[in-house]
Amino acid sequence: MSRARAPITIPTSLIQDRSTYRSVGATPLVGHISCGFQDKRGTTADVTDRIFPTYAACYVMRGRGTYTDWNGRIHPVGPGSLFQRIPGRRHTTILDPNSSFAECWIDFSGSICKSLSDLGIIDLQRAVLQPGLDLSLIRRLDRMVGPLRAADDHDLPKFYVALVEVLVSLYALDRGQDRGDEHARMIEEACRHLNETADGRIHLDEVARSFSMSYERFRKVFRERMGMSPGEYRIRRRIDRARELLLGNRHSVKEIAYALGYSNPYTFSSQFKDAVGLSPEAFRNHA
């Protein structure tokens, strides 16, 4: 049972309009990064049926409102909510004008957003997260606004990394809030089990049965949470292990294939090339 957090009051010094926009690289919309704070008290129609070319993670510090996502679902938002403006997806945010709404935000270009999604850092299928208020993260973001504006161009990648770290921390807090979610715990345990047995031949329906679920139900829940099927996840873990073994240069490709649970080296080589872009031998030779 999780402990309730003590109420957090955001200092008025943090609720002031300020922002910084910088471009990394030659094309502004390709390498754009920004962050800032906005006091939206008195605002009702914040964004109405809009599509943005960039990604923004908006962290609610104070106030209430609703976020209508690209599927028409309406999500209530309040202090500690994080709603995502996803490039190319229509959405609406309506604020309670009497709630003194205030937010801070991180903004990346669409290309950076895609990279973060491909790496599993952000989840573009979720409109709203609930990390809860964390004053230390808000202060960390506050300390970046001025220095980012003043930074030399060659220092901008450091701020990109720092902003991603804040976003990763917010996602981690959201996962922590999900500890009471039966499916969240199950998927975490399933991933751990699939990782530990990636080089074995355990059947995936056995994994599903260990959670008292049919394989189809388990597969559906797993895909919703992880963005891939359990089988695809296990292949990814096997390929990760294969790269480690290939760099060791002590085993043949055939030996590695059998050690990882493949019935033949041809299937292993095909999956490895699909994932890495090189055959196992070529990967070893280029390492």
C-alpha positions as CSV (number, residue, x, y, z in Angstrom):
1,M,0.0,0.0,0.0
2,S,1.5,3.3,-1.1
3,R,1.7,6.3,1.3
4,A,-0.2,9.4,0.4
5,R,2.1,12.3,-0.5
6,A,2.0,15.5,1.6
7,P,0.4,18.4,-0.2
8,I,2.9,20.4,-2.2
9,T,2.7,24.2,-2.6
10,I,4.4,25.6,-5.7
11,P,6.3,28.9,-4.8
12,T,4.9,31.9,-6.5
13,S,8.4,32.7,-7.8
14,L,8.1,29.6,-10.1
15,I,4.7,30.6,-11.5
16,Q,5.8,33.3,-13.9
17,D,5.8,33.4,-17.7
18,R,9.2,32.7,-19.1
19,S,10.5,30.4,-21.8
20,T,13.5,29.6,-24.0
21,Y,13.6,28.3,-27.5
22,R,16.8,27.1,-29.2
23,S,17.6,25.3,-32.4
24,V,20.2,22.5,-32.4
25,G,21.6,22.0,-35.9
26,A,20.9,23.8,-39.2
27,T,17.1,23.3,-39.4
28,P,15.1,24.8,-36.5
29,L,12.2,22.3,-36.6
30,V,14.5,19.4,-36.9
31,G,16.7,20.2,-33.9
32,H,14.4,22.4,-31.8
33,I,14.4,22.2,-28.0
34,S,12.7,24.5,-25.5
35,C,11.3,24.7,-22.0
36,G,9.4,27.2,-20.0
37,F,6.7,28.1,-17.5
38,Q,3.3,29.7,-18.1
39,D,0.7,31.2,-15.7
40,K,-2.7,30.6,-17.4
41,R,-5.0,31.9,-14.7
42,G,-8.3,33.1,-16.3
43,T,-7.8,31.0,-19.5
44,T,-10.6,28.7,-20.6
45,A,-9.9,27.6,-24.2
46,D,-6.2,26.9,-24.1
47,V,-5.9,24.8,-27.3
48,T,-8.9,24.0,-29.4
49,D,-8.8,21.2,-32.0
50,R,-5.1,21.9,-32.9
51,I,-2.3,19.9,-34.4
52,F,1.3,20.8,-33.5
53,P,4.4,20.0,-35.5
54,T,6.5,19.6,-32.3
55,Y,6.2,17.4,-29.2
56,A,5.5,19.0,-25.8
57,A,5.3,17.5,-22.3
58,C,3.2,19.8,-20.2
59,Y,3.5,19.4,-16.4
60,V,0.6,20.9,-14.4
61,M,1.7,22.8,-11.3
62,R,-1.6,24.3,-10.3
63,G,-5.2,24.3,-11.5
64,R,-7.6,22.0,-13.3
65,G,-8.7,21.2,-16.8
66,T,-9.4,18.5,-19.4
67,Y,-7.3,17.2,-22.2
68,T,-9.3,15.7,-25.2
69,D,-6.9,13.3,-27.1
70,W,-6.7,12.3,-30.8
71,N,-9.3,9.5,-30.2
72,G,-11.8,11.9,-28.6
73,R,-11.2,10.6,-25.1
74,I,-11.5,13.3,-22.4
75,H,-8.9,13.1,-19.6
76,P,-9.1,15.3,-16.4
77,V,-5.8,17.0,-15.5
78,G,-4.7,18.7,-12.3
79,P,-1.6,19.3,-10.2
80,G,0.9,16.6,-11.0
81,S,-0.6,15.6,-14.3
82,L,1.6,15.4,-17.4
83,F,-0.2,15.7,-20.8
84,Q,1.6,15.2,-24.1
85,R,1.1,17.3,-27.2
86,I,2.1,14.7,-29.9
87,P,3.1,15.9,-33.4
88,G,0.5,15.4,-36.0
89,R,-2.3,14.5,-33.6
90,R,-5.3,16.7,-33.0
91,H,-6.2,17.6,-29.4
92,T,-7.9,20.1,-27.2
93,T,-7.1,21.5,-23.7
94,I,-9.8,23.3,-21.8
95,L,-8.9,24.9,-18.5
96,D,-11.0,25.9,-15.5
97,P,-10.6,29.7,-15.5
98,N,-11.2,29.9,-11.8
99,S,-8.5,27.4,-10.8
100,S,-5.4,29.6,-11.4
101,F,-3.9,27.1,-13.9
102,A,-0.1,27.0,-14.3
103,E,2.2,24.7,-16.1
104,C,5.8,24.1,-17.0
105,W,6.8,22.3,-20.2
106,I,9.5,20.7,-22.3
107,D,9.3,20.9,-26.1
108,F,11.2,18.9,-28.7
109,S,11.0,18.8,-32.5
110,G,9.1,16.0,-34.2
111,S,12.3,14.2,-35.2
112,I,13.6,14.2,-31.6
113,C,10.2,13.0,-30.4
114,K,10.4,10.0,-32.8
115,S,13.8,9.1,-31.6
116,L,12.7,9.3,-28.0
117,S,9.7,7.1,-28.9
118,D,11.9,4.6,-30.8
119,L,14.1,4.3,-27.7
120,G,11.2,3.7,-25.4
121,I,11.8,6.9,-23.5
122,I,8.3,8.3,-24.2
123,D,5.0,6.5,-24.9
124,L,3.1,8.2,-27.8
125,Q,0.1,6.0,-27.1
126,R,-0.6,7.7,-23.8
127,A,-2.1,11.2,-23.8
128,V,-1.9,11.9,-20.0
129,L,0.4,10.6,-17.3
130,Q,0.1,11.0,-13.6
131,P,3.6,11.4,-12.1
132,G,2.4,13.6,-9.2
133,L,3.9,16.9,-8.2
134,D,7.7,16.8,-7.7
135,L,9.1,20.2,-6.6
136,S,12.7,19.2,-7.2
137,L,12.0,18.4,-10.9
138,I,10.2,21.7,-11.3
139,R,13.1,23.6,-9.7
140,R,15.5,21.7,-12.0
141,L,13.6,22.8,-15.0
142,D,13.5,26.3,-13.7
143,R,17.3,26.4,-13.4
144,M,17.6,25.5,-17.1
145,V,15.5,28.3,-18.6
146,G,18.0,31.1,-18.3
147,P,21.2,29.1,-19.0
148,L,19.6,27.5,-22.1
149,R,18.9,30.9,-23.5
150,A,22.5,32.1,-22.8
151,A,24.2,28.8,-23.9
152,D,26.7,28.7,-26.7
153,D,25.7,26.5,-29.6
154,H,28.2,23.9,-28.8
155,D,26.7,23.5,-25.3
156,L,23.2,22.9,-26.5
157,P,23.5,19.1,-26.7
158,K,24.1,19.1,-22.9
159,F,20.7,20.9,-22.4
160,Y,19.0,18.4,-24.7
161,V,20.3,15.6,-22.5
162,A,19.3,17.4,-19.3
163,L,15.7,18.0,-20.6
164,V,15.5,14.3,-21.5
165,E,16.6,13.4,-18.0
166,V,13.8,15.5,-16.5
167,L,11.3,13.7,-18.8
168,V,12.7,10.3,-17.9
169,S,12.3,11.2,-14.2
170,L,8.6,12.2,-14.8
171,Y,8.0,8.9,-16.6
172,A,9.6,7.0,-13.7
173,L,7.4,8.8,-11.2
174,D,4.3,7.9,-13.3
175,R,5.4,4.2,-13.2
176,G,5.8,4.5,-9.5
177,Q,2.2,5.7,-9.2
178,D,1.2,2.6,-11.2
179,R,2.6,0.2,-8.6
180,G,-1.0,-0.5,-7.4
181,D,-2.1,-1.4,-10.9
182,E,-2.3,-5.2,-11.3
183,H,-1.3,-5.1,-15.0
184,A,1.6,-2.8,-14.4
185,R,3.1,-5.2,-11.8
186,M,2.4,-8.2,-14.0
187,I,4.1,-6.7,-17.1
188,E,7.1,-5.7,-15.1
189,E,7.4,-9.2,-13.7
190,A,6.8,-10.7,-17.2
191,C,9.6,-8.6,-18.7
192,R,11.9,-9.6,-16.0
193,H,11.1,-13.3,-16.6
194,L,11.4,-13.0,-20.4
195,N,14.7,-11.3,-19.9
196,E,16.0,-14.0,-17.5
197,T,14.9,-16.8,-19.8
198,A,15.7,-15.2,-23.2
199,D,18.2,-17.9,-23.9
200,G,15.8,-20.7,-23.0
201,R,12.9,-22.5,-24.7
202,I,10.0,-21.6,-22.3
203,H,6.7,-21.3,-24.2
204,L,5.0,-18.0,-24.0
205,D,1.7,-19.6,-23.1
206,E,3.4,-20.9,-20.0
207,V,4.3,-17.3,-19.0
208,A,0.7,-16.3,-19.6
209,R,-0.6,-19.2,-17.4
210,S,1.7,-18.2,-14.6
211,F,-0.4,-15.0,-14.4
212,S,-3.7,-17.0,-14.7
213,M,-4.4,-15.5,-18.2
214,S,-5.0,-16.9,-21.6
215,Y,-2.1,-16.2,-24.0
216,E,-4.3,-14.0,-26.2
217,R,-5.3,-11.8,-23.2
218,F,-1.7,-11.7,-21.9
219,R,-0.5,-10.8,-25.4
220,K,-3.0,-7.9,-25.7
221,V,-2.2,-6.5,-22.3
222,F,1.6,-6.8,-22.9
223,R,1.3,-5.1,-26.3
224,E,-0.8,-2.2,-24.8
225,R,1.9,-1.6,-22.2
226,M,5.1,-2.3,-24.1
227,G,4.2,-1.5,-27.7
228,M,5.2,-5.0,-28.9
229,S,4.2,-8.6,-28.4
230,P,5.8,-10.8,-25.8
231,G,7.4,-12.8,-28.6
232,E,8.9,-9.6,-30.1
233,Y,10.1,-8.5,-26.7
234,R,11.9,-11.9,-26.2
235,I,13.5,-11.6,-29.7
236,R,14.8,-8.2,-28.7
237,R,16.3,-9.5,-25.5
238,R,17.9,-12.5,-27.4
239,I,19.4,-10.1,-30.0
240,D,20.9,-8.0,-27.1
241,R,22.4,-11.1,-25.7
242,A,23.7,-12.2,-29.1
243,R,25.6,-9.0,-29.6
244,E,27.3,-9.5,-26.3
245,L,28.3,-13.1,-27.2
246,L,29.4,-12.1,-30.7
247,L,31.7,-9.4,-29.3
248,G,33.3,-12.1,-27.1
249,N,34.4,-13.8,-30.3
250,R,34.7,-17.1,-28.6
251,H,31.7,-18.9,-30.0
252,S,30.6,-19.7,-33.6
253,V,27.3,-18.2,-34.9
254,K,25.8,-21.7,-34.8
255,E,26.8,-22.2,-31.2
256,I,25.3,-18.8,-30.2
257,A,22.1,-19.6,-32.1
258,Y,21.6,-22.8,-30.2
259,A,22.7,-21.3,-26.9
260,L,19.9,-18.7,-27.3
261,G,17.2,-21.3,-27.9
262,Y,17.0,-21.1,-31.7
263,S,16.2,-24.4,-33.5
264,N,18.6,-23.5,-36.3
265,P,21.2,-20.8,-37.0
266,Y,19.3,-19.6,-40.1
267,T,16.4,-18.3,-38.1
268,F,18.8,-16.6,-35.7
269,S,20.8,-15.0,-38.5
270,S,17.6,-13.7,-40.2
271,Q,16.2,-12.2,-37.0
272,F,19.6,-10.7,-36.1
273,K,19.9,-9.0,-39.5
274,D,16.3,-7.6,-39.3
275,A,17.1,-6.1,-35.9
276,V,20.6,-4.9,-36.3
277,G,21.0,-4.4,-40.1
278,L,24.0,-6.7,-40.3
279,S,24.4,-10.4,-40.3
280,P,26.0,-11.9,-37.1
281,E,29.3,-12.4,-38.9
282,A,29.3,-8.9,-40.3
283,F,28.5,-7.4,-36.8
284,R,31.4,-9.3,-35.3
285,N,33.8,-8.2,-38.0
286,H,32.7,-4.5,-37.8
287,A,32.8,-4.4,-34.0
